[in-house]
Amino acid sequence: MNHVSCAERNEHKILVRREFDPLCRKLAGIEHPVRLNCVEIIARLPLRVKLAILLNSLKRLERPRFKIPIGIITSGNDDINLGGHDCEKLEVALNPETASEIIKSLLPIMIALPLIEPLRVLKFIIVGAAGSIVNLTVAQLIFHQLTGIGVADLVKNPISSFAGFESSVLFNFILHERWTFADASIDRRFKNVIARLVKYHGASIASFSSQILLATTLPILLGMVFWLAQLTGIIAGFALSFILGYMYTWSRSRL
C-alpha cells in the first residue's frame, strides 16, 4: 500500500494512505496499546467520501477500493506488509471537516465543492429551478404581447428570450445572496454585492447564449412552439450556469 508517515513518537509511527493525509492530525491523538506490533486503522466513510474515491478512481482508470485499510499504527519499521502481521483493528469515524479535507485531496476543487457542500448545492438547484419558471413565464408573457402587435418572429423571439433570461438572473441572484450563500463569509457591502452581480451576469453569458440560440432557431428550423424552444434553451444552459455561477461568482470565500 502507498503510505506516508504522518506522525512519530518514541513508541510508534503512524502510516496513512496518501489520499487520507488529513487523518494524520486525528490519528496522532489516538491512544492505543503500545505493546501491539500493528494496529490496522479502519474508517467508516461517509457517502460523499466514497463518491470522491469513486470519481478519483475513474480519473485514474482504477477500481475504487473502499475496503482496504486506510492506515496502520506500528512500533516496527516503515515496510509494513499487513498480510504478514496479525493486526488489531481500530475503527475511527470521520468528522465533517476531515471528510471535506479528504475530498479536497482526492479531487480538483471544481469537482470537490459540490461534495463538500451538498446542502448548498441543493439550494442552488432549487433556486435554479424556480428561476427557470420565472424565465419561462416572463418570456411567454412578452412573446404574447409582441405577437399581439404583429412583431416578426426573428425580432420577438430573441427579445422575449432576453427578457426571460434577465428576469431569472436577477431573481436567482437575490435568492443566492439571501439564502443559498447567506452563511458564506463574503463581504455584504453594496459595492461588493454589485461586483458579484456583474460576475454573475458574466458567468451567465454562456447559458444565455445557448438559450437564446435555441429559442430563436428551433421554432424557425423545426417549427417548434416558442415555449418549448425556450425550455430547451433553459435546460441546455443550466449545467453551464451551475458551473460558472456556483463555482466562480461565490467560490472564493469557500476555497
N, C-alpha and C positions, 0 to 999 in steps of 0.2 A: 504494500500500500504506500501511497505517496504522502508521507507525514512531514510535518515541520515541528521543530522543538519550540514550544511557546512559553515554557516556564521551567525554571530549575530551582531545586532546593538541595539541601545536603542529602536528603534521603530519597529523592525521586526526581524523575524527569517526566514532563507531560508532552506527549506527541499527538498532534491532531492533524487530520486530513486538511490539505491546503485550503480547500474551499470553505472550511469551517474555522478559519483563523479567529473570527470574533468570539469563539467559545473559550479562547485562551484565558481571558480575564475571569470568566465564570469558573472554569475548572481549577484555576490557580488557588481558589479559596476553599476547595473541597477537601474535607478531612477523610482520610482512608487509612486502613491498617498498613503500616509501612513494612510489616513482615512479608506481605504478599509480593511475589515476584512480578505479577502482572495484573492490572485491573482494566478490563475491557469497558469502554465508555459507549453506552447506547443512548440515543436521544429520541424522544417522541417528536416527530417532525410535524409541524402544522401543515395543512393542505397547501398553503401558499408557498412554503419552502419546498414541498415535494414538487409543485408545479415549476418552480425555479430550477430545481435539479433536472427535471424532465426537459425544459427548454434549453438548458445548458448542454445536456447530453445530445439533443437533436443538433445543436450548433456544431458539436464536435463529432457527430455521427457515431455516437456511442449509445449503448443501452443504459438507461438510468439505473443507478444502484442505490436502493433505499435500505437494504437490509444489512450491508456490511458495517462494521463498527466505525464510528466517526473518529475514534481516537483511543489511546491507551495511556495509562499511568504505569510507569515501570521504575523499578530500582536497578534495572540492568542497563545494558548499553542501548545505542540507538537502533541497532539492526534487530528489529523485532519481527519474528515470524509467528503470528498468532496461532498457526497450526501446530507449532511446537511447544506451546505453553498452555497450561491449564489456568486460564484467566478467570478471576472473579468478575462478575458483571456489575456495572454501576449505571443506573438509568438516571438521566438528567432531563429536565424539561426546559424548553427554550422560552424565555420571556419575549414579549413583542419586540423590544429594542434589539435583542440579539438576533431574532429571526429576520428583522429588517436588514441588519448589517450583513448577515449571511447572504440574503437575496442580492444585496448590492455587490457582494464579492463574486457572485455567480453570473450576473447578467449586466449588460450595459444599462446605464441609468435610465435611458429612454424606455427600455422594456421593463426595468425593475420597478419603476414608480407605481404602475397600476397594482402590482403585487404588494408593495409596501403600504399603499393607502387604498385598499379595496373599497372602503366606505365612501371616500371622496370620489372615486371613480364612479360608483353607483349614483352618487348625487349628480355628477357631471352628465351621466347618461340620462337621468330623469329630466334635468334641465334641457338637454338637447332635444329630448322627445317633445317636451312642452313647447320649446322654441320652434320645432317643426310644425306643430299645429298652428302657432301664431303665423309662421311663414306662409303656410298654405292658405290660411283664412284671409290674410291681408292681400296676398297675390290674387286670390279668386275675386275678392271684392273689387279691387282695382281693375281687374280684367273685365268684369261685368260693366263697370262704369265706362270704360273706354269702348267696349263693344257697343254700348248704347248710343254713343255719339259717332259711330262709324269709323273708328281708327283701324288702320290696316294691321294685319297680324304681325308683320315684320317690325312694327312700332310698338303695338300694345303688349306683345308677349314679353319683350325684354324689359319694358317699363314696369309691368306687373311683377315680373320676377324680381327685379331690383327692389321694388317696394317691399315685397315679402321678405327678401333677404335682409334688408336694412332693419326692418322692424324686429326680426328674430335676433339679429346681432345685439341690438340694444336691450331687448328682453333678456337674452341669455347672459349678457354681461352683468346686468343689475343683479340677477339671481346668483350668479357665480360670486360676485363681490359680497352679497349679503348672506349667502347660505353655503354654497359649495366650499368657499375659501374663507368663511367667516372667522375660523380659528387659526388661520395661517399667519405667520409672523411677517406681515407686509405693511408697508407704510401707507396709512389711510389718509394722508394729506391730499388735498384736492388735486394738486399738480401731479401727484403720483397716480391717482385714480385716472386722470385724463391720459397720462402716459400709457397706463395699462389698456385703456380703451383704444388708444391708437394702435398698440401692439396687437390687441385682439382683432381689430379690423384688418390689420396686415396679415395676421395668421389665418383669417377667414377668406383671403383672396382666392386661394386655390379651390376652396369649397364653393365660393360664389362663381368662379369661372366655369367649373363643371356643371353647376346648377343652371346657370343662365344659358349655357351652350345647349344643354339637353332640353330645357324648357322652350327654347327658340326653334331648334331644328327638328325635334321629334314630331311636333304637330304638322310641320311642313313636309318632312320626308316620309313619315309613316302614317300621317293622318290621325295621330293620337290626340285625344282630348287634352286641353291645356292642363287641367288639374292633375291628370295622371303623369304628364310630362314633367310638371313641376315637382311632383312627389318623387319621380325617378331621379331628378337632379338633386333633391334633398338627400336621398339615400346614398347616392354616389359620392356626395361631398361630405357625408357625416364622418367617415373614417379620417379624412384629411383634416377636418375641423377639430376632431378629437385630439389627434396627434399634435397639431400645431398650437391649438388653443390651450389644452391641458398641460402640455409638456414645454411650452415656450412662454406663454403670457404670464403664468403664475408659478413656474417651476423653480426659479432661482431661490426663492425663500425656503424651499424644502430640500435642496440638494445637500 
